[in-house]
Amino acid sequence: MFLLAVTFYDEVVTEDKLITFGFIWAALALFIADAIYTQRRTKALSVK
């Protein structure tokens, strides 16, 4: 939505919006990495 607003609706991009955007994507990356780690660990423990 952020990129859509900036690209098509000429939304003003301020520093605080960019920082927030970065934090959201960083949190998403951490969430996905943790999910993958947990899934692999669970599979490894169930095989033994």
N, C-alpha and C positions, 0 to 999 in steps of 0.2 A: 504494500500500500504506500509505503514511504517513497519508493522509487517511482511508482505511478504518479503520485502527487507532484514530485519534483519534475518528472519528465513531461507529463501532459498538462498539468494544471499550474505550472510555473510557481510552485510553492517555494518560499524562501528557505534556503538551507542555512541554518545557523550552527554555530559550534556545538551548542548543547544538543541539538538534534543529531548531529553526527556522532557525538559521544554516546548518546543513548542507543543509536543504531548499532554502533560497535559493540556495546555491552550486550545487547539482545543477541547478536550473532555469536558472540563469544560464549554466552550462556547456552545457546543452542548447540554449539560445537562440544562443549563440556558434557551436556546431557547425552548427546549421541555417543561420544567416546565412552562414557560410563556405561551406557546400555550395551555397547559392543563388548566391553571388558567383562561385564557381568554375565552376558550370554556365553562368552567363550569359557569363562571360569566355571559356570554351571555345567556346561557340556563336558569339560575336562573332569570334573568331580563325579559326574554320573557315569562316565565310562569306566572309572577305576573300580 
